[in-house]
Amino acid sequence: MKAIYLTKYGDADKAFETRQVEKPRAQEDELIIQVMSFGLNFADVVARRGMYPEAPKNPCVLGYDVGGYVHEVGSGVEGFVKGDKVVALTRFGGYSEFAVARKEAVALIPSGYSFDLSVALATQACTAYFCAIESVNLHPGDIVLIQAAAGGVGSMLVQLCKHKGCYVIGTSSGSKHYFLEKLGVDLCIDYTKDDFAKVIVEKLGPKKLDVVFDSIGGKTFSKAMKQLAPGGKMVNFGAAAQIHGSKTNMLRSLGVVLGFGLFSPLSFLMNSKSLIAVNMLKIADHRPHVFNHVLKAVVRLAEEKIIVSTVGKAFPAEDIVDAHYYLENRNSIGKVVVRW
């Protein structure tokens, strides 16, 4: 089978090598998926830059989410047969023609969904669901800020928050506001031109934010924290600010870390505020039954059309370099997909 290996950290055009390797075999509680489509996630860019400690050492195969056919069913797995169309979360290894997935991280593809559309459910939709439903109890009328609202997780968060009756503020570049408006965002802010914190103060007056969903980190995180109302919740699930364009700068990364600021539990207590950090890879690793619950819930929401996947662009596997740069340079909306 073919697999795309990360062999060198840095720029995408020097990082990858496609190799012929043996197909994996299913172990107990595992399935082998014949991959038709796999997804890109911003964590892939961070890993390619050598800045993601969870990634395997080079040479390795990246990739969290795949859509395809069940090829082999291991012992201890029930409810799947060879040929089933499924979506799955992979523990890396997704950039290959055949990938391994734990039984808790596999679900049948919703009716009417293509492989491309289904890929957005495994990582982005599950992350959004865990952030918005498992971690936070949203109420009608809550004022919610979603950073990078046009992205894969962000667009899913918008749909979940609107379903809950929230007032949604979304940040993105101005060219993506049409997409946010289509999703139902109440206030779109162009982060490339405007200071989102100032716009929020201008538009909301004395009102503050009830929930913030942040995947940017650094100073963006700390500015949003200042806009959080008593009883408010900050949900952080990324630090995309450490990557700027196609360049990596260690001083910039340090600046992002320092930009988060320092917080005392006492300050949270006095204002009844919460800081929640979400890493779905850790949830899948250490609480697989919870991830399984989330994945099944996401599939139900997709079947009920409460959430709808968006594929911003699909690339053939031989164009993996272009796909990485497209995501890294923040050109995408929704999910970026690669096809075998």
Buried (B, 14 or more C-beta within 10 A) or exposed (E): BBBBBBEBBEBBEEBBEEEEEEBBEBEEEBBBBBBBBBBBBBBBBBBBBBBEEEBEEBEBBBBBBBBBBBBBBBEEBEEBEEEBBBBBBBBBBBBBBBBBBBBBBBBBBBEEBBBBBBBBBBBBBBBBBBBBBBBBEBEEEBBBBBBBBBBBBBBBBBBBBBBBEBBBBBBBBEEBBEBBEEBBBBBBBBBEEEEBBEBBBEEBEEEBBBBBBBBBBBBBBBBBBEBBBEEBBBBBBBBBBBBBEBEBEEEBBEBBEEBBEEEEEEEEEEEEBBBBEBBBBEBBEEEBEBBBBBBEBBBEBBBEEEBBBBBBBBBEBEBBBBBBBBBBEBBBBBBBBBBB
